Amino acid sequence: MASGPADMHASIDRLRAEERELTARIEADPGDAEALSRRGLVYGQLVEPRRAVEDFTRVLEIDPSSSLAHYNRAMAYVHLRHLAMAIEDFTAAAELDPGNADALSNRGMAHQEAGRPDLAVLDAEAAMAVRPGHVQAYAVRAIARSALGLEEPALEDLARAVDLGFDPHTLGMLVKRARPRAQGGGA
């Protein structure tokens, strides 16, 4: 396992090199939406969500109809815990690309994190309608139903998400974390 940290450092070095290449492209052509978008993704991988938001915002100034830029900026907003802004961008992504089940399920998770599990359930169900068997939608609905105190339906969704490939330990922890909120507890 000694190679773990070395591998991580090598990955970071590769990402930083790519960041430098993309920055040079952007300096040469500030309207290069492809380079801005890719650099935004690199910033996401480097856990620099503020810089990612800046790049995706610039992409949207160039092409306001980019569903992918709205989606990626929403993901960065989630990392910053700017949930209202994330929800707004997930909504735009879903409106621009009605087949984007990920935008709907992630919007549901943002609603859940913002304390609105009822809206999270609706978004999860909308994602399921777009893509039946969407594992993340079942996970989101399980978490939201648990937060609403609907334990039996939450357990059914939990089992379905696990059947579809969601890690049972991770999902169990998320569902458990949602429970105290519905019962007036912590987290």
Phi, psi and chi 1 to 4 in degrees:
 res  aa     phi    psi   chi1   chi2   chi3   chi4
   1 MET       -   -2.0  -83.5  -88.6  164.3      -
   2 ALA   -62.6  -21.1      -      -      -      -
   3 SER   -80.6   -9.5   66.4      -      -      -
   4 GLY   -55.2  -59.6      -      -      -      -
   5 PRO   -61.4  -36.8  -24.7   33.7      -      -
   6 ALA   -64.3  -41.3      -      -      -      -
   7 ASP   -63.5  -41.2  -70.6  -16.6      -      -
   8 MET   -62.5  -45.5 -178.3 -178.0   67.9      -
   9 HIS   -64.0  -38.4  -71.2  -65.0      -      -
  10 ALA   -64.2  -40.4      -      -      -      -
  11 SER   -64.3  -43.0  -68.5      -      -      -
  12 ILE   -64.1  -41.7  -69.2  170.0      -      -
  13 ASP   -60.6  -41.9  -70.4  -16.3      -      -
  14 ARG   -63.8  -41.7  -78.9 -168.2  -63.5  -82.0
  15 LEU   -65.3  -40.6  -72.0  168.2      -      -
  16 ARG   -65.1  -38.5  -71.3  -68.8  179.5 -155.3
  17 ALA   -64.2  -42.8      -      -      -      -
  18 GLU   -64.6  -39.8 -174.7  175.2    2.1      -
  19 GLU   -57.8  -44.8  172.9 -164.8   11.3      -
  20 ARG   -62.7  -43.8  -73.3 -171.7  -63.4  -83.2
  21 GLU   -60.0  -47.4  -79.8  179.1   33.8      -
  22 LEU   -65.5  -38.7  -68.4  164.6      -      -
  23 THR   -62.0  -40.7  -62.0      -      -      -
  24 ALA   -62.7  -42.3      -      -      -      -
  25 ARG   -61.8  -42.2  -84.8 -179.4   56.5 -171.9
  26 ILE   -69.3  -38.2  -66.4  163.0      -      -
  27 GLU   -63.4  -36.5  -72.7  171.5   -6.0      -
  28 ALA   -73.1  -32.9      -      -      -      -
  29 ASP  -144.5   90.3  178.8    5.1      -      -
  30 PRO   -60.2  -15.1  -20.9   31.2      -      -
  31 GLY   -96.0   14.1      -      -      -      -
  32 ASP   -78.6   87.6 -173.0  -18.6      -      -
  33 ALA   -62.1  -34.7      -      -      -      -
  34 GLU   -63.7  -44.4 -178.7 -176.1  -34.2      -
  35 ALA   -67.6  -40.3      -      -      -      -
  36 LEU   -62.7  -43.3  -76.9  161.8      -      -
  37 SER   -63.7  -45.5 -173.8      -      -      -
  38 ARG   -63.8  -41.4  178.2   63.7 -162.5  146.1
  39 ARG   -65.8  -35.5 -170.0  174.9   69.2  176.1
  40 GLY   -59.7  -41.2      -      -      -      -
  41 LEU   -65.3  -40.0  -68.6  172.4      -      -
  42 VAL   -61.6  -44.2  166.9      -      -      -
  43 TYR   -61.1  -36.3  -74.0  142.6      -      -
  44 GLY   -61.1  -43.7      -      -      -      -
  45 GLN   -67.5  -29.9  -69.7  175.8  -50.4      -
  46 LEU   -85.0    3.9  -69.5  168.1      -      -
  47 VAL    56.0   53.1 -165.6      -      -      -
  48 GLU  -124.3   68.6  -63.8 -177.9   21.4      -
  49 PRO   -63.1  -30.9   21.1  -30.2      -      -
  50 ARG   -62.8  -43.5  -79.3 -179.2 -176.9   25.2
  51 ARG   -67.7  -35.7  -65.5  177.8   87.1 -179.7
  52 ALA   -63.0  -44.8      -      -      -      -
  53 VAL   -58.0  -44.4  164.5      -      -      -
  54 GLU   -58.7  -45.7  -70.0  170.1    7.6      -
  55 ASP   -68.0  -43.2  -81.8   -4.0      -      -
  56 PHE   -67.9  -30.9  -67.4  123.6      -      -
  57 THR   -64.6  -41.7  -61.8      -      -      -
  58 ARG   -64.2  -39.2  -72.8  179.2   61.0 -167.9
  59 VAL   -59.9  -43.4  170.7      -      -      -
  60 LEU   -69.8  -25.9  -71.4  165.3      -      -
  61 GLU   -67.7  -33.8  -70.7  167.2   -2.5      -
  62 ILE   -78.6  -43.9  -63.7  163.3      -      -
  63 ASP  -138.3   87.4  179.9    8.6      -      -
  64 PRO   -62.8  -14.7  -12.5   21.0      -      -
  65 SER   -94.4   13.7   66.6      -      -      -
  66 SER   -79.9  102.1  173.4      -      -      -
  67 SER   -59.9  -41.4  172.9      -      -      -
  68 LEU   -64.1  -39.5 -171.2   57.0      -      -
  69 ALA   -66.6  -40.3      -      -      -      -
  70 HIS   -61.1  -45.5  -80.5  -72.2      -      -
  71 TYR   -61.0  -48.7  178.2   83.4      -      -
  72 ASN   -66.7  -36.4  -72.4  -31.2      -      -
  73 ARG   -67.5  -37.6 -174.1  171.8   70.1  174.6
  74 ALA   -59.6  -42.9      -      -      -      -
  75 MET   -61.1  -40.1  -66.0  -60.4  -72.1      -
  76 ALA   -65.9  -40.2      -      -      -      -
  77 TYR   -61.6  -37.2  -80.2  140.0      -      -
  78 VAL   -59.4  -44.8  167.1      -      -      -
  79 HIS   -62.6  -30.5  -73.4  -75.8      -      -
  80 LEU   -84.4   -5.4  -68.1  167.8      -      -
  81 ARG    66.1   27.3  -55.0  -72.2  -56.6  150.7
  82 HIS   -93.1   73.5  -63.8  163.8      -      -
  83 LEU   -67.5  -37.7  -61.1  175.1      -      -
  84 ALA   -62.8  -40.9      -      -      -      -
  85 MET   -69.0  -37.4  -64.8  167.2   89.8      -
  86 ALA   -62.8  -45.7      -      -      -      -
  87 ILE   -60.5  -41.6  -70.4  165.7      -      -
  88 GLU   -60.5  -44.9 -170.8  176.0  -52.1      -
  89 ASP   -71.8  -38.2  -92.1  -17.6      -      -
  90 PHE   -61.6  -38.1  -76.1  133.3      -      -
  91 THR   -63.1  -46.5  -60.3      -      -      -
  92 ALA   -60.9  -42.7      -      -      -      -
  93 ALA   -61.0  -42.7      -      -      -      -
  94 ALA   -69.7  -35.7      -      -      -      -
  95 GLU   -69.2  -39.0  -72.0  172.0   -5.0      -
  96 LEU   -74.6  -27.4  -69.8  163.8      -      -
  97 ASP  -136.1   86.2  178.2    6.1      -      -
  98 PRO   -59.9  -15.1  -22.4   32.6      -      -
  99 GLY   -89.9    8.1      -      -      -      -
 100 ASN   -87.4   84.2 -169.3  -19.8      -      -
 101 ALA   -64.6  -30.6      -      -      -      -
 102 ASP   -64.4  -39.0  -68.2  -28.2      -      -
 103 ALA   -62.5  -40.8      -      -      -      -
 104 LEU   -68.3  -45.0  -66.3  166.9      -      -
 105 SER   -70.0  -36.8   60.7      -      -      -
 106 ASN   -69.9  -33.7  -80.9  -53.1      -      -
 107 ARG   -63.2  -39.3 -176.9  176.9   69.3 -174.4
 108 GLY   -59.3  -43.0      -      -      -      -
 109 MET   -66.1  -37.1 -161.6   64.3 -140.6      -
 110 ALA   -64.9  -40.6      -      -      -      -
 111 HIS   -61.5  -41.6  -82.3  -57.6      -      -
 112 GLN   -60.4  -48.1  171.9   61.5   32.1      -
 113 GLU   -64.3  -27.3  -71.0  -62.7  -47.0      -
 114 ALA   -85.4    4.3      -      -      -      -
 115 GLY    84.9   22.7      -      -      -      -
 116 ARG  -121.8   68.7  -65.4 -172.8  -62.0  -86.8
 117 PRO   -62.9  -27.0   21.0  -29.8      -      -
 118 ASP   -61.9  -41.7   52.3  -28.5      -      -
 119 LEU   -71.4  -31.9  -64.6  177.3      -      -
 120 ALA   -62.6  -41.7      -      -      -      -
 121 VAL   -61.0  -45.4  168.2      -      -      -
 122 LEU   -61.7  -42.0  -66.2  175.2      -      -
 123 ASP   -66.8  -40.0  -79.1  -21.1      -      -
 124 ALA   -61.6  -42.6      -      -      -      -
 125 GLU   -67.6  -35.7  -69.7  171.5   -9.6      -
 126 ALA   -64.8  -39.9      -      -      -      -
 127 ALA   -64.2  -40.0      -      -      -      -
 128 MET   -64.8  -35.0  -69.8  174.4 -159.9      -
 129 ALA   -67.0  -36.8      -      -      -      -
 130 VAL   -73.9  -42.7  168.9      -      -      -
 131 ARG  -135.9   90.3 -170.1 -175.5  -40.9  150.8
 132 PRO   -56.9  139.8  -24.4   34.3      -      -
 133 GLY    81.1   14.5      -      -      -      -
 134 HIS   -71.9  107.7 -174.9   43.3      -      -
 135 VAL   -57.2  -42.9   64.0      -      -      -
 136 GLN   -63.8  -35.1 -176.3  179.4  -10.4      -
 137 ALA   -63.4  -40.9      -      -      -      -
 138 TYR   -65.2  -38.1  -79.1   96.9      -      -
 139 ALA   -64.3  -45.9      -      -      -      -
 140 VAL   -61.8  -44.7  168.6      -      -      -
 141 ARG   -65.6  -36.5 -167.4  168.4   71.5  175.1
 142 ALA   -61.2  -45.1      -      -      -      -
 143 ILE   -64.1  -46.5  -65.9  163.1      -      -
 144 ALA   -66.5  -41.3      -      -      -      -
 145 ARG   -64.3  -36.8  -77.5  177.0  162.8  176.7
 146 SER   -63.4  -42.9 -179.3      -      -      -
 147 ALA   -62.9  -29.2      -      -      -      -
 148 LEU   -84.4   -1.3  -69.6  166.7      -      -
 149 GLY    80.8   15.5      -      -      -      -
 150 LEU   -94.6   73.8  -56.1  171.0      -      -
 151 GLU   -64.2  -45.4  -68.9  -54.8  -43.8      -
 152 GLU   -61.8  -51.5  -77.8  -59.3  -44.8      -
 153 PRO   -62.0  -34.4  -21.1   30.3      -      -
 154 ALA   -63.6  -42.7      -      -      -      -
 155 LEU   -65.5  -36.2  -70.2  172.6      -      -
 156 GLU   -63.4  -44.1  -69.7  169.7   13.3      -
 157 ASP   -65.8  -39.2  -76.8  -20.0      -      -
 158 LEU   -59.2  -47.4  177.0   72.8      -      -
 159 ALA   -63.1  -41.3      -      -      -      -
 160 ARG   -65.1  -42.9 -179.7   71.5  175.1  126.2
 161 ALA   -61.8  -41.3      -      -      -      -
 162 VAL   -66.4  -42.1  169.3      -      -      -
 163 ASP   -57.8  -34.2  -74.6  -14.2      -      -
 164 LEU   -83.2   -4.5  -69.0  167.7      -      -
 165 GLY   116.1    0.4      -      -      -      -
 166 PHE   -70.6  140.0 -154.2   99.4      -      -
 167 ASP   -62.4  119.1  175.1   57.1      -      -
 168 PRO   -63.1  -36.7   16.4  -23.8      -      -
 169 HIS   -65.6  -48.0  179.6   69.9      -      -
 170 THR   -61.5  -48.1  -58.6      -      -      -
 171 LEU   -64.6  -40.3 -174.4   53.1      -      -
 172 GLY   -58.9  -41.0      -      -      -      -
 173 MET   -65.4  -40.2  -71.6 -176.5   -7.0      -
 174 LEU   -66.4  -42.4  -68.0  171.1      -      -
 175 VAL   -64.2  -43.7  168.0      -      -      -
 176 LYS   -62.2  -40.3 -176.2  177.4  178.9 -178.5
 177 ARG   -63.9  -32.9 -169.9  178.3  110.2 -159.1
 178 ALA   -72.3  -30.5      -      -      -      -
 179 ARG   -57.0  -49.5  -92.6 -170.9 -148.6  129.4
 180 PRO   -59.4  -29.9  -22.2   30.7      -      -
 181 ARG   -61.7  -42.2  -69.0 -177.5 -169.7  166.8
 182 ALA   -70.6  -25.3      -      -      -      -
 183 GLN  -101.3   11.5  -62.2  167.9   -3.0      -
 184 GLY    81.7   13.2      -      -      -      -
 185 GLY   -90.9 -158.9      -      -      -      -
 186 GLY   -81.3 -158.5      -      -      -      -
 187 ALA    62.4      -      -      -      -      -
